[in-house]
Amino acid sequence: MSNEPLTLKQAQEKVDQWISEIGVRYFSELTNLAQLVEEVGEVARIMSRTYGEQSFKDSDEKGSLSDELADVLFVLICLANQTGIDLDQAFRKNLEKKTKRDADRHRNNEKLKSSCQESE
């Protein structure tokens, strides 16, 4: 595999190619939703034990955050492919929406200001 950066479109194409060559076919959308929730749970487990107050148990598999985030991305891309969503276009549109909606919202959020001042 190349280390070249991928666009979202290229990632969608690579996942589709992988599914057709190795994965046989896409799981159903509902199965992939369950897979997505499972993968997000694995991210949450690592985050809560690494950055939160929970400690790792002896029975915990030492997971890699980067690998688990990539699993989330893979399943998310599968769902986008299955439902005909162009993630590049969807992400651009979503970022534009957030930019318009939140142009001053976070800057004017007193809770965020006090957090910034505390860390300085």
Secondary structure, DSSP 8 states (H G I E B T S, - for coil): ---S---HHHHHHHHHHHIIIII-S---HHHHHHHHHHHHHHHHHHHHHHTSS----TTS----HHHHHHHHHHHHHHHHHHHT--HHHHHHHHHHHHHHHTTTTTTT-HHHHHHHHHH-
